[in-house]
Amino acid sequence: MYRGIVVVGLCLLVLQGCATKHYGRVGTVTEFERQAMTCREIALEQARVSGFRQQIDQESQFDARSILAFLGDFGIGNALERNAATENASARAAALQALSAQRGCVSQTVAARAAQPEMAPAPQPGRYSATVEALAQRDMCMPVGHALVTGTSQAGDTYQVNCMGGMTREYACAGQSCGVAR
């Protein structure tokens, strides 16, 4: 009996180590790149960084590794890894943007941005964020950050709560009543 518990415990420990998601990194802009890159190459690199950011968003969706990571470290490792990868991508994007402006590639950069789909504004906390966060806690979700408004209509607002462990929950608020979104 004791041996079985030890074996199960060791298996869970090994699985938890594999549960943390790894997003990778993009390199910083080197001095050689600063000197050698043309406007076209800068625009291609900006597109690559944008693709990397989309990959981070796709991989950070809830899956079995999120459950194992939550059991191992309450999902903190996944959140830290995602933040580090996002910061890394943002730093490279900023360096490429500065290099683009320095080279006078602004018109080409604007054209490259026009080819990308227009993104909606970033979600912001809303009037009922505190209420939605309390509902999420009641539903066994430990909120990470604030509940954010993801949609507004005449019927009410839709909120999204990011939970520890990589899970997300959606709630709808109509009038002064909030509940799980259907």
C-alpha positions as CSV (number, residue, x, y, z in Angstrom):
1,M,0.0,0.0,0.0
2,Y,2.7,2.4,1.0
3,R,4.8,1.6,-2.1
4,G,1.8,2.3,-4.3
5,I,1.3,5.7,-2.8
6,V,5.0,6.5,-3.3
7,V,4.9,5.4,-6.9
8,V,1.8,7.5,-7.6
9,G,3.3,10.5,-5.9
10,L,6.5,10.2,-7.9
11,C,4.6,9.9,-11.2
12,L,2.6,13.0,-10.4
13,L,5.7,14.9,-9.5
14,V,7.3,13.9,-12.9
15,L,4.2,14.8,-14.8
16,Q,4.0,18.2,-13.1
17,G,7.5,19.1,-14.2
18,C,6.4,18.5,-17.8
19,A,3.2,20.5,-17.3
20,T,4.7,24.0,-17.4
21,K,4.2,25.5,-20.9
22,H,7.3,26.8,-22.7
23,Y,6.7,29.4,-25.3
24,G,10.2,30.1,-26.5
25,R,11.8,33.4,-27.1
26,V,12.7,35.7,-30.0
27,G,16.2,37.1,-29.9
28,T,17.1,40.7,-29.3
29,V,18.1,42.9,-32.2
30,T,21.8,42.5,-32.6
31,E,24.3,45.2,-33.7
32,F,24.8,43.3,-37.0
33,E,21.0,43.3,-37.6
34,R,20.9,47.0,-36.9
35,Q,23.5,47.7,-39.5
36,A,22.5,45.2,-42.2
37,M,18.7,45.0,-42.2
38,T,16.8,46.7,-45.0
39,C,13.3,48.1,-44.6
40,R,11.8,45.0,-46.2
41,E,13.7,42.7,-43.8
42,I,12.6,44.9,-40.8
43,A,9.0,44.5,-41.9
44,L,9.4,40.7,-42.3
45,E,10.9,40.5,-38.8
46,Q,8.0,42.6,-37.4
47,A,5.6,40.2,-39.0
48,R,7.5,37.3,-37.5
49,V,7.3,38.8,-34.0
50,S,3.6,39.4,-34.5
51,G,3.2,35.7,-35.4
52,F,5.1,34.7,-32.3
53,R,2.7,36.8,-30.2
54,Q,-0.2,35.0,-31.8
55,Q,1.4,31.7,-31.1
56,I,1.8,32.6,-27.4
57,D,-1.9,33.5,-27.3
58,Q,-2.9,30.2,-28.9
59,E,-0.7,28.0,-26.7
60,S,-1.9,29.8,-23.5
61,Q,-5.4,28.5,-24.0
62,F,-6.7,26.0,-21.4
63,D,-5.6,22.3,-21.9
64,A,-4.5,19.3,-19.9
65,R,-1.1,20.9,-19.1
66,S,-3.0,23.8,-17.5
67,I,-4.7,21.3,-15.1
68,L,-1.4,19.6,-14.2
69,A,0.3,23.0,-13.8
70,F,-2.5,24.2,-11.5
71,L,-2.1,21.1,-9.4
72,G,1.7,21.5,-9.2
73,D,2.1,25.2,-8.6
74,F,-1.4,26.8,-8.9
75,G,-0.5,27.8,-12.5
76,I,2.0,30.4,-11.5
77,G,4.7,28.8,-13.7
78,N,2.6,29.1,-16.8
79,A,1.7,32.7,-16.0
80,L,5.3,33.6,-15.4
81,E,6.5,31.9,-18.6
82,R,3.8,33.6,-20.7
83,N,4.7,37.0,-19.2
84,A,8.4,36.5,-19.9
85,A,7.7,35.4,-23.5
86,T,5.4,38.4,-24.1
87,E,7.9,40.9,-22.6
88,N,10.6,39.4,-24.8
89,A,8.5,39.8,-27.9
90,S,7.5,43.3,-27.0
91,A,11.1,44.3,-26.5
92,R,12.1,43.0,-30.0
93,A,9.0,44.7,-31.5
94,A,10.0,48.0,-29.9
95,A,13.6,47.7,-31.1
96,L,12.4,46.8,-34.7
97,Q,10.0,49.8,-34.6
98,A,12.8,52.1,-33.5
99,L,15.1,50.7,-36.2
100,S,12.3,51.2,-38.8
101,A,11.9,54.8,-37.8
102,Q,15.6,55.4,-37.8
103,R,15.9,54.0,-41.4
104,G,12.9,56.0,-42.6
105,C,10.9,52.9,-43.3
106,V,7.7,54.5,-41.8
107,S,5.8,54.4,-45.1
108,Q,6.6,50.7,-45.6
109,T,5.8,50.0,-41.9
110,V,2.4,51.7,-42.3
111,A,1.7,49.6,-45.4
112,A,2.6,46.5,-43.5
113,R,0.3,47.4,-40.7
114,A,-2.5,48.1,-43.2
115,A,-2.2,44.6,-44.5
116,Q,-2.7,43.1,-41.0
117,P,-6.3,42.7,-39.7
118,E,-7.5,45.5,-37.5
119,M,-7.5,44.5,-33.9
120,A,-10.2,45.4,-31.4
121,P,-9.2,47.7,-28.5
122,A,-7.8,45.9,-25.5
123,P,-10.5,44.9,-23.0
124,Q,-10.7,47.1,-19.9
125,P,-12.2,46.6,-16.4
126,G,-15.9,47.6,-16.3
127,R,-18.5,48.8,-13.9
128,Y,-19.3,45.3,-12.6
129,S,-15.7,43.9,-12.5
130,A,-15.6,43.5,-8.8
131,T,-19.0,41.7,-8.8
132,V,-17.8,39.3,-11.6
133,E,-14.5,38.6,-9.7
134,A,-16.5,37.7,-6.6
135,L,-18.7,35.3,-8.7
136,A,-15.6,33.8,-10.2
137,Q,-14.1,33.1,-6.7
138,R,-17.4,31.5,-5.7
139,D,-17.1,29.3,-8.8
140,M,-13.6,28.1,-7.7
141,C,-11.7,30.4,-10.0
142,M,-8.8,32.5,-8.5
143,P,-8.9,35.6,-10.6
144,V,-5.6,36.8,-12.1
145,G,-6.0,40.6,-12.6
146,H,-9.4,42.2,-13.1
147,A,-12.5,41.0,-14.9
148,L,-12.4,42.6,-18.3
149,V,-15.3,43.7,-20.5
150,T,-15.1,41.7,-23.7
151,G,-18.4,42.8,-25.2
152,T,-21.2,45.4,-24.8
153,S,-24.7,45.3,-26.2
154,Q,-28.1,46.7,-25.3
155,A,-28.7,43.5,-23.3
156,G,-25.7,44.1,-21.1
157,D,-21.9,43.5,-20.8
158,T,-19.9,40.4,-21.2
159,Y,-16.9,39.9,-18.9
160,Q,-13.9,37.6,-19.0
161,V,-12.0,36.5,-15.9
162,N,-8.5,34.9,-16.3
163,C,-8.1,32.3,-13.5
164,M,-4.9,30.9,-12.0
165,G,-3.9,27.8,-14.0
166,G,-4.7,29.3,-17.3
167,M,-8.5,28.8,-17.2
168,T,-10.9,31.6,-18.3
169,R,-14.5,32.1,-17.3
170,E,-17.1,34.3,-19.0
171,Y,-19.9,36.2,-17.2
172,A,-22.8,38.3,-18.5
173,C,-24.2,41.3,-16.6
174,A,-27.6,42.7,-17.4
175,G,-28.9,45.6,-15.3
176,Q,-27.4,44.9,-11.9
177,S,-27.5,41.1,-12.2
178,C,-24.5,39.1,-13.2
179,G,-24.2,35.3,-14.0
180,V,-22.3,32.7,-16.0
181,A,-22.5,33.5,-19.7
182,R,-24.4,31.0,-21.7
